[in-house]
Amino acid sequence: MAWSSGQKYLAEFLGTFGLLISVTGAAVLSLNVDTGEFSADSRVMLISFSLGLGVLGMAYALGDVSGGHFNPAITLGVFVAGRMKARDVVPYIVAQVAGGVVAVATIAGVAYGNSTLWGNTQKIAIAAQGYSGNGSPYTVALGSVFLLEVAMTFFLVFVVLLATRSEGFSKNLAPVGIALTLAMTNFVAIPIDGASVNPARSFAPAILSAGWSGSQWAIQQDWLFWVAPIVGGVLAAVIERFLRPSPG
């Protein structure tokens, strides 16, 4: 059975939509509609598990169609690993970014239904990621955030590449391992920078909030959440190639 290019791109759009609506919905709609406050520890758990479960569902539903990347860093890692055609890389990333933007816009639309929630949503730039400076609410230095994003994306893409090997004994359970790894990255990184590990995840809230007063920091800092995850993903692909078994 062969899937057309259009089917693959649509699957990446829908999968990224599902991923972003899971994580952004948990991040934004967990804000108290009256006070804008939340329990920090419980919110980290809520967001992490919501993202993991969202990815798990999308991976099982759409993984056979497109490979279930839903993340430009994974797409580039898969390409560097030699497991996808160059002509599909840019359309995959475009579909992922578009799916992310539509998902975040959907959650923003829900938040708009309550004036207090909407105001708090604007304050956090629809749950965008960031680092210290330029008005960002995060307080960790740029270099530390860069290192964290590289490391967390490395682990995610590394698990994706090894768990989905055609000769792997655990291929049918790959979505479970990937979802748990993604949840782990969020447990670690949410308190530091909001946890990206996915350029599409960061770009969508950043671009949609760019015109709001006090929220421009998100789009100004978004470059890091492209560069660092891509570095981590490419590094994972290089290591995965080194760990391939010898033929025969």
Backbone as numpy.savetxt, mean C-alpha at the origin, in Angstrom:
# Nx Ny Nz CAx CAy CAz Cx Cy Cz
-5.70 -21.36 -19.65 -6.55 -20.16 -19.65 -5.67 -18.92 -19.65
-5.93 -18.03 -20.59 -5.13 -16.82 -20.70 -6.02 -15.59 -20.48
-5.50 -14.67 -19.70 -6.22 -13.43 -19.43 -5.71 -12.35 -20.36
-6.59 -11.50 -20.84 -6.18 -10.40 -21.72 -5.51 -9.31 -20.90
-4.80 -8.42 -21.59 -4.15 -7.30 -20.91 -5.18 -6.43 -20.21
-6.29 -6.17 -20.88 -7.34 -5.35 -20.28 -7.88 -5.96 -19.00
-8.05 -7.28 -18.99 -8.54 -7.95 -17.78 -7.53 -7.83 -16.64
-6.25 -7.95 -16.97 -5.21 -7.82 -15.94 -5.20 -6.41 -15.35
-5.30 -5.41 -16.21 -5.26 -4.02 -15.72 -6.48 -3.71 -14.87
-7.64 -4.23 -15.30 -8.85 -4.02 -14.51 -8.73 -4.71 -13.15
-8.14 -5.89 -13.13 -7.95 -6.60 -11.87 -7.05 -5.81 -10.93
-6.00 -5.18 -11.47 -5.11 -4.37 -10.63 -5.83 -3.12 -10.11
-6.68 -2.54 -10.94 -7.48 -1.40 -10.50 -8.40 -1.81 -9.35
-9.13 -2.90 -9.55 -10.09 -3.33 -8.54 -9.39 -3.81 -7.27
-8.28 -4.51 -7.43 -7.56 -4.99 -6.26 -7.00 -3.85 -5.42
-6.45 -2.84 -6.08 -5.92 -1.70 -5.36 -7.05 -0.88 -4.74
-8.16 -0.81 -5.44 -9.35 -0.16 -4.87 -9.73 -0.86 -3.56
-9.79 -2.18 -3.59 -10.15 -2.93 -2.40 -9.15 -2.73 -1.27
-7.87 -2.73 -1.61 -6.83 -2.52 -0.61 -6.96 -1.16 0.04
-7.08 -0.12 -0.80 -7.12 1.25 -0.27 -8.42 1.57 0.46
-9.51 0.99 0.01 -10.77 1.29 0.72 -10.76 0.60 2.08
-10.04 -0.53 2.18 -9.92 -1.22 3.47 -9.10 -0.40 4.45
-7.91 0.01 4.01 -6.99 0.67 4.94 -7.40 2.11 5.20
-7.82 2.84 4.17 -8.23 4.23 4.38 -9.54 4.30 5.14
-10.43 3.37 4.86 -11.68 3.34 5.61 -11.44 3.13 7.09
-10.55 2.19 7.41 -10.24 1.95 8.82 -9.57 3.16 9.46
-8.66 3.79 8.72 -7.91 4.92 9.27 -8.78 6.16 9.47
-9.64 6.44 8.53 -10.45 7.66 8.58 -11.71 7.47 9.42
-12.42 6.38 9.21 -13.71 6.22 9.85 -13.60 5.74 11.30
-12.38 5.43 11.74 -12.17 5.10 13.15 -12.04 6.35 14.01
-11.92 7.52 13.39 -11.90 8.77 14.14 -13.26 9.00 14.79
-13.24 9.41 16.03 -14.48 9.71 16.72 -15.16 10.90 16.04
-16.41 10.73 15.63 -17.09 11.78 14.87 -17.36 13.03 15.71
-17.26 12.91 17.01 -17.51 14.06 17.87 -16.23 14.78 18.28
-15.18 13.99 18.58 -13.96 14.61 19.11 -12.76 14.51 18.19
-12.80 13.60 17.22 -11.63 13.39 16.37 -10.55 12.59 17.06
-10.84 12.08 18.24 -9.85 11.33 18.98 -10.04 9.83 18.78
-9.01 9.07 19.15 -9.07 7.63 19.02 -8.02 7.02 19.94
-8.17 5.75 20.23 -7.17 5.03 21.00 -6.06 4.63 20.04
-4.85 5.12 20.26 -3.76 4.91 19.32 -3.46 3.43 19.11
-3.36 2.67 20.20 -3.02 1.25 20.07 -4.10 0.47 19.33
-5.34 0.68 19.70 -6.42 -0.05 19.06 -6.55 0.35 17.59
-6.27 1.60 17.28 -6.38 2.06 15.90 -5.30 1.42 15.02
-4.09 1.27 15.55 -3.04 0.59 14.81 -3.47 -0.83 14.48
-4.04 -1.52 15.45 -4.50 -2.89 15.23 -5.63 -2.93 14.21
-6.57 -2.01 14.33 -7.71 -1.96 13.42 -7.24 -1.76 11.98
-6.38 -0.77 11.77 -5.91 -0.47 10.41 -5.12 -1.64 9.85
-4.21 -2.19 10.65 -3.35 -3.28 10.18 -4.16 -4.51 9.79
-5.10 -4.90 10.64 -5.91 -6.07 10.34 -6.86 -5.82 9.18
-7.41 -4.62 9.09 -8.30 -4.29 7.99 -7.57 -4.37 6.66
-6.35 -3.85 6.64 -5.55 -3.91 5.42 -5.20 -5.35 5.07
-4.75 -6.10 6.06 -4.39 -7.49 5.80 -5.55 -8.30 5.27
-6.73 -8.13 5.88 -7.90 -8.88 5.44 -8.37 -8.43 4.06
-8.26 -7.12 3.80 -8.63 -6.62 2.48 -7.75 -7.20 1.39
-6.45 -7.23 1.65 -5.51 -7.80 0.67 -5.73 -9.29 0.51
-6.01 -9.97 1.60 -6.26 -11.41 1.52 -7.42 -11.71 0.58
-8.52 -10.98 0.74 -9.67 -11.20 -0.12 -9.38 -10.87 -1.58
-8.74 -9.74 -1.81 -8.44 -9.33 -3.18 -7.45 -10.28 -3.85
-6.48 -10.78 -3.08 -5.48 -11.69 -3.65 -6.13 -13.00 -4.08
-7.01 -13.54 -3.24 -7.68 -14.78 -3.62 -8.65 -14.56 -4.79
-9.28 -13.40 -4.82 -10.25 -13.14 -5.88 -9.59 -12.85 -7.23
-8.50 -12.10 -7.20 -7.93 -11.57 -8.45 -6.50 -12.03 -8.75
-5.91 -12.78 -7.83 -4.52 -13.18 -8.02 -4.28 -13.97 -9.29
-5.21 -14.84 -9.66 -5.04 -15.63 -10.87 -5.13 -14.78 -12.13
-5.79 -13.63 -12.04 -5.97 -12.78 -13.23 -4.71 -11.97 -13.51
-4.24 -11.23 -12.52 -3.14 -10.30 -12.75 -1.88 -10.60 -11.95
-1.97 -11.56 -11.04 -0.86 -11.80 -10.13 -1.08 -11.16 -8.78
-2.07 -10.27 -8.71 -2.43 -9.65 -7.43 -1.36 -8.77 -6.84
-0.83 -7.85 -7.65 0.21 -6.95 -7.15 -0.39 -5.86 -6.26
-1.26 -5.03 -6.83 -1.94 -3.94 -6.13 -0.96 -2.95 -5.49
0.23 -2.86 -6.02 1.30 -2.07 -5.40 2.41 -1.88 -6.42
2.74 -0.64 -6.80 3.82 -0.42 -7.77 5.15 -1.02 -7.35
5.44 -1.05 -6.05 6.71 -1.63 -5.59 6.75 -3.12 -5.87
5.62 -3.80 -5.71 5.56 -5.22 -6.02 5.67 -5.44 -7.53
4.99 -4.61 -8.30 5.07 -4.73 -9.76 6.51 -4.58 -10.24
7.22 -3.59 -9.75 8.60 -3.40 -10.16 9.48 -4.54 -9.65
9.21 -5.04 -8.47 9.96 -6.18 -7.96 9.74 -7.41 -8.82
8.49 -7.68 -9.19 8.18 -8.82 -10.05 8.87 -8.66 -11.41
8.89 -7.44 -11.94 9.56 -7.20 -13.21 11.06 -7.46 -13.11
11.70 -6.91 -12.09 13.14 -7.12 -11.91 13.45 -8.60 -11.70
12.52 -9.32 -11.09 12.70 -10.76 -10.90 12.50 -11.54 -12.19
12.11 -10.83 -13.27 11.94 -11.48 -14.57 10.65 -12.25 -14.72
9.63 -11.84 -13.97 8.40 -12.61 -13.97 7.21 -11.86 -14.57
7.47 -10.76 -15.27 6.42 -10.10 -16.02 7.05 -9.32 -17.18
6.24 -9.03 -18.19 6.73 -8.34 -19.38 6.84 -6.84 -19.13
7.84 -6.23 -19.75 8.08 -4.80 -19.56 6.88 -3.97 -20.00
6.18 -4.42 -21.04 5.06 -3.64 -21.57 3.90 -3.51 -20.58
3.86 -4.41 -19.59 2.77 -4.37 -18.63 3.07 -3.51 -17.39
4.31 -3.12 -17.20 4.69 -2.45 -15.95 3.96 -1.12 -15.78
4.07 -0.25 -16.77 3.44 1.07 -16.64 1.92 0.96 -16.56
1.24 0.16 -17.42 -0.21 0.03 -17.26 -0.64 -0.52 -15.91
0.14 -1.45 -15.35 -0.16 -1.95 -14.01 -0.12 -0.81 -12.99
0.93 -0.02 -13.05 1.10 1.05 -12.07 0.01 2.11 -12.24
-0.32 2.45 -13.48 -1.40 3.41 -13.73 -2.72 2.90 -13.17
-3.01 1.62 -13.39 -4.24 1.03 -12.88 -4.26 1.04 -11.36
-3.12 0.74 -10.74 -3.03 0.74 -9.28 -3.26 2.13 -8.70
-2.62 3.12 -9.30 -2.78 4.49 -8.81 -4.22 4.95 -8.98
-4.81 4.64 -10.12 -6.21 5.03 -10.36 -7.14 4.36 -9.37
-6.94 3.08 -9.12 -7.77 2.38 -8.15 -7.64 2.96 -6.77
-6.42 3.33 -6.40 -6.19 3.94 -5.10 -6.88 5.28 -4.96
-6.81 6.10 -5.98 -7.42 7.43 -5.93 -8.94 7.31 -5.81
-9.53 6.41 -6.58 -10.99 6.24 -6.51 -11.40 5.73 -5.12
-10.62 4.82 -4.55 -10.94 4.28 -3.23 -10.88 5.36 -2.16
-9.80 6.14 -2.15 -9.64 7.19 -1.14 -10.71 8.27 -1.33
-11.03 8.58 -2.57 -12.10 9.56 -2.82 -13.44 9.04 -2.29
-13.66 7.74 -2.39 -14.90 7.15 -1.87 -14.99 7.32 -0.36
-13.89 7.02 0.34 -13.88 7.18 1.79 -14.02 8.65 2.18
-13.38 9.54 1.41 -13.53 10.97 1.68 -14.99 11.38 1.54
-15.67 10.80 0.55 -17.08 11.10 0.36 -17.93 10.65 1.53
-17.59 9.50 2.10 -18.30 9.03 3.29 -18.06 9.97 4.46
-16.79 10.36 4.66 -16.44 11.26 5.76 -17.13 12.61 5.63
-17.37 13.03 4.41 -18.00 14.32 4.15 -19.41 14.40 4.74
-19.99 13.24 5.03 -21.35 13.20 5.56 -21.47 13.69 7.00
-20.33 13.89 7.69 -20.35 14.43 9.05 -19.33 15.55 9.12
-19.75 16.74 9.49 -18.87 17.91 9.41 -17.64 17.77 10.31
-17.82 17.21 11.50 -16.68 17.05 12.41 -15.72 16.01 11.87
-16.24 14.89 11.42 -15.39 13.84 10.84 -14.67 14.36 9.60
-15.37 15.15 8.80 -14.77 15.69 7.59 -13.63 16.64 7.94
-13.83 17.47 8.95 -12.76 18.38 9.36 -11.54 17.63 9.87
-11.76 16.57 10.64 -10.65 15.78 11.14 -9.97 15.00 10.02
-10.75 14.57 9.04 -10.19 13.88 7.88 -9.26 14.80 7.10
-9.64 16.06 6.97 -8.78 17.03 6.30 -7.49 17.26 7.09
-7.60 17.27 8.41 -6.42 17.51 9.24 -5.36 16.43 9.06
-5.81 15.19 8.87 -4.86 14.09 8.70 -4.62 13.77 7.22
-5.06 14.67 6.34 -4.85 14.52 4.89 -5.32 13.14 4.40
-6.53 12.77 4.82 -7.14 11.47 4.47 -6.19 10.32 4.81
-5.54 10.42 5.95 -4.65 9.35 6.45 -3.41 9.18 5.57
-2.85 10.30 5.14 -1.62 10.25 4.35 -0.42 9.91 5.23
0.66 9.46 4.59 1.90 9.17 5.30 2.82 10.39 5.28
3.79 10.45 6.22 4.67 11.61 6.24 5.85 11.41 7.19
6.67 12.44 7.28 7.80 12.46 8.20 7.93 13.87 8.77
8.85 14.06 9.67 8.99 15.34 10.37 9.27 16.47 9.39
8.54 17.58 9.56 8.78 18.77 8.75 7.64 19.11 7.82
7.64 20.34 7.32 6.64 20.82 6.35 5.21 20.72 6.87
5.03 20.78 8.16 3.69 20.74 8.72 3.15 19.35 8.98
3.92 18.32 8.67 3.46 16.95 8.90 3.24 16.69 10.39
2.22 15.92 10.74 2.00 15.59 12.15 2.96 14.54 12.68
3.75 13.94 11.80 4.70 12.93 12.23 5.99 13.62 12.70
6.71 12.95 13.61 7.84 13.60 14.26 9.16 12.86 14.05
9.19 11.86 13.20 10.40 11.07 12.97 11.14 11.63 11.76
12.47 11.66 11.84 13.29 12.27 10.80 13.19 11.53 9.47
13.44 12.27 8.41 13.34 11.74 7.05 14.17 10.48 6.87
15.42 10.49 7.29 16.29 9.34 7.08 15.77 8.09 7.76
15.24 8.22 8.94 14.70 7.07 9.67 13.47 6.51 8.96
12.60 7.39 8.48 11.41 6.95 7.76 11.81 6.27 6.45
12.79 6.82 5.76 13.25 6.21 4.51 13.74 4.79 4.76
14.57 4.62 5.79 15.10 3.30 6.12 13.98 2.34 6.47
13.01 2.80 7.25 11.90 1.95 7.65 11.09 1.49 6.44
10.79 2.42 5.52 10.00 2.07 4.35 10.74 1.10 3.43
12.05 1.29 3.29 12.84 0.35 2.50 12.78 -1.04 3.12
13.00 -1.12 4.43 13.04 -2.41 5.11 11.69 -3.12 5.07
10.62 -2.40 5.37 9.30 -3.03 5.41 8.86 -3.47 4.01
9.14 -2.66 2.99 8.77 -3.05 1.63 9.60 -4.22 1.17
10.87 -4.24 1.57 11.73 -5.39 1.24 11.09 -6.68 1.74
10.68 -6.72 3.00 10.10 -7.93 3.55 8.81 -8.31 2.84
7.99 -7.32 2.53 6.73 -7.61 1.84 6.98 -8.20 0.46
7.79 -7.53 -0.35 8.03 -8.00 -1.72 8.79 -9.32 -1.71
9.71 -9.50 -0.77 10.44 -10.75 -0.65 9.49 -11.91 -0.40
8.54 -11.72 0.50 7.54 -12.76 0.77 6.68 -13.01 -0.46
6.26 -11.96 -1.13 5.46 -12.10 -2.35 6.19 -12.95 -3.38
7.44 -12.62 -3.63 8.20 -13.30 -4.67 8.46 -14.77 -4.34
8.80 -15.06 -3.10 9.08 -16.45 -2.74 7.81 -17.27 -2.57
6.78 -16.68 -1.99 5.56 -17.44 -1.74 4.81 -17.78 -3.02
5.02 -17.00 -4.08 4.29 -17.23 -5.33 5.12 -17.95 -6.38
6.28 -18.48 -6.02 7.05 -19.28 -6.96 6.23 -20.48 -7.43
6.33 -20.77 -8.72 5.52 -21.86 -9.28 5.88 -23.20 -8.65
7.15 -23.35 -8.21 7.57 -24.61 -7.61 7.40 -24.64 -6.10
6.90 -23.53 -5.53 6.77 -23.44 -4.08 5.68 -24.33 -3.53
5.94 -24.97 -2.39 4.95 -25.89 -1.81 3.77 -25.13 -1.21
3.96 -23.85 -0.92 2.91 -23.08 -0.23 2.19 -22.10 -1.15
2.26 -22.34 -2.46 1.70 -21.36 -3.39 0.23 -21.07 -3.12
-0.56 -22.10 -2.83 -2.00 -21.89 -2.61 -2.28 -21.08 -1.36
-1.34 -21.06 -0.43 -1.50 -20.28 0.79 -0.76 -18.95 0.72
-0.21 -18.62 -0.44 0.56 -17.39 -0.59 -0.20 -16.16 -0.13
-1.49 -16.00 -0.48 -2.21 -14.80 -0.02 -2.24 -14.65 1.49
-2.26 -15.77 2.22 -2.28 -15.71 3.68 -0.96 -15.15 4.20
0.15 -15.70 3.67 1.46 -15.21 4.09 1.68 -13.76 3.73
1.21 -13.36 2.55 1.37 -11.97 2.10 0.54 -11.04 2.98
-0.70 -11.43 3.26 -1.58 -10.60 4.09 -1.02 -10.42 5.50
-0.50 -11.50 6.08 0.07 -11.41 7.42 1.33 -10.55 7.43
2.14 -10.67 6.38 3.35 -9.84 6.29 2.98 -8.37 6.15
1.97 -8.08 5.34 1.54 -6.69 5.18 0.99 -6.14 6.49
0.23 -6.95 7.21 -0.26 -6.50 8.52 0.91 -6.21 9.45
1.95 -7.06 9.42 3.14 -6.85 10.25 3.80 -5.52 9.93
3.95 -5.20 8.66 4.60 -3.94 8.29 3.84 -2.75 8.84
2.51 -2.88 8.89 1.70 -1.78 9.41 1.75 -1.69 10.93
1.79 -2.82 11.60 1.97 -2.80 13.05 3.24 -2.02 13.41
4.30 -2.25 12.64 5.58 -1.61 12.92 5.59 -0.14 12.51
5.08 0.16 11.33 5.32 1.48 10.73 4.24 2.52 10.98
3.03 2.12 11.28 1.96 3.12 11.49 2.34 4.16 12.54
2.89 3.77 13.69 3.23 4.80 14.69 4.35 5.74 14.25
5.12 5.34 13.24 6.28 6.13 12.81 5.93 7.09 11.69
5.30 6.59 10.62 5.03 7.44 9.46 3.66 7.20 8.83
2.83 6.41 9.50 1.52 6.09 8.92 1.54 4.84 8.09
2.73 4.30 7.81 2.92 3.04 7.07 2.43 3.14 5.62
3.38 3.19 4.71 3.04 3.17 3.29 3.31 1.79 2.72
4.56 1.49 2.42 4.99 0.23 1.82 4.33 0.03 0.45
3.76 1.12 -0.09 3.01 1.05 -1.34 2.83 2.46 -1.88
3.51 2.82 -2.97 3.38 4.18 -3.50 1.95 4.58 -3.83
1.13 3.64 -4.29 -0.26 3.98 -4.61 -1.03 4.34 -3.36
-0.71 3.68 -2.27 -1.38 3.96 -1.01 -1.09 5.39 -0.53
0.13 5.84 -0.73 0.51 7.18 -0.26 0.09 8.28 -1.22
0.19 7.98 -2.52 -0.10 9.02 -3.50 -1.56 9.44 -3.49
-2.46 8.46 -3.33 -3.90 8.77 -3.42 -4.34 9.81 -2.39
-4.10 9.61 -1.10 -4.51 10.64 -0.14 -3.73 11.93 -0.29
-2.46 11.82 -0.68 -1.63 13.02 -0.82 -2.15 13.93 -1.93
-2.48 13.35 -3.08 -2.91 14.18 -4.21 -4.32 14.71 -3.97
-5.19 13.93 -3.32 -6.56 14.37 -3.09 -6.65 15.45 -2.03
-5.65 15.51 -1.14 -5.68 16.52 -0.08 -4.77 17.70 -0.37
-4.14 17.71 -1.55 -3.12 18.72 -1.85 -3.65 20.14 -1.83
-4.92 20.32 -2.12 -5.47 21.66 -2.18 -6.01 22.19 -0.87
-5.96 21.40 0.19 -6.50 21.84 1.47 -5.46 22.59 2.28
-5.87 23.62 2.92 -4.98 24.39 3.78 -4.45 23.51 4.90
-3.16 23.49 5.05 -2.54 22.71 6.11 -2.28 21.26 5.76
-2.65 20.83 4.55 -2.45 19.43 4.16 -1.45 19.25 3.03
-0.83 20.35 2.57 0.08 20.25 1.44 1.34 19.43 1.77
1.62 19.27 3.07 2.79 18.50 3.47 2.76 17.09 2.88
1.56 16.53 2.72 1.45 15.15 2.24 1.99 15.00 0.82
1.60 15.89 -0.07 2.09 15.78 -1.45 3.55 16.21 -1.54
3.98 17.14 -0.70 5.38 17.56 -0.70 6.30 16.43 -0.27
5.82 15.58 0.62 6.65 14.50 1.14 6.41 13.17 0.43
5.52 13.15 -0.54 5.13 11.89 -1.16 6.27 11.23 -1.94
7.25 12.01 -2.39 8.37 11.43 -3.14 9.03 10.29 -2.37
9.15 10.45 -1.04 9.81 9.42 -0.24 9.06 8.10 -0.33
7.73 8.18 -0.39 6.92 6.98 -0.37 6.76 6.36 -1.76
7.43 6.95 -2.74 7.69 6.29 -4.02 9.09 5.69 -4.03
10.06 6.51 -3.68 11.45 6.07 -3.81 11.79 4.92 -2.86
11.48 5.08 -1.58 11.86 4.07 -0.60 11.21 2.70 -0.87
9.89 2.63 -1.10 9.31 1.31 -1.40 9.87 0.69 -2.68
10.15 1.51 -3.70 10.71 0.96 -4.93 12.11 0.40 -4.67
12.92 1.11 -3.89 14.24 0.59 -3.53 14.11 -0.74 -2.80
13.20 -0.80 -1.83 12.99 -2.04 -1.09 12.51 -3.17 -1.97
11.60 -2.87 -2.90 11.08 -3.89 -3.80 12.11 -4.43 -4.76
12.92 -3.54 -5.31 13.97 -3.97 -6.25 15.03 -4.78 -5.51
15.39 -4.36 -4.31 16.37 -5.11 -3.53 15.85 -6.53 -3.23
14.57 -6.64 -2.91 13.98 -7.95 -2.66 14.06 -8.84 -3.91
13.83 -8.25 -5.08 13.90 -9.02 -6.33 15.31 -9.51 -6.59
16.30 -8.68 -6.30 17.70 -9.09 -6.50 18.05 -10.26 -5.58
17.65 -10.18 -4.33 17.94 -11.27 -3.38 17.17 -12.53 -3.77
15.94 -12.38 -4.23 15.14 -13.54 -4.63 15.81 -14.28 -5.79
16.36 -13.54 -6.73 17.04 -14.18 -7.86 18.26 -14.96 -7.37
18.95 -14.42 -6.39 20.14 -15.08 -5.85 19.76 -16.38 -5.14
18.56 -16.43 -4.57 18.13 -17.60 -3.80 17.41 -18.65 -4.64
17.39 -18.50 -5.94 16.74 -19.49 -6.78 17.55 -20.79 -6.83
16.87 -21.92 -6.82 17.60 -23.20 -6.88 18.29 -23.40 -8.22
19.38 -24.11 -8.21 20.10 -24.39 -9.44 19.32 -25.42 -10.25
19.28 -25.27 -11.57 18.56 -26.24 -12.40 19.20 -27.63 -12.29
18.39 -28.64 -12.26 18.89 -29.99 -12.19 19.26 -30.39 -10.79
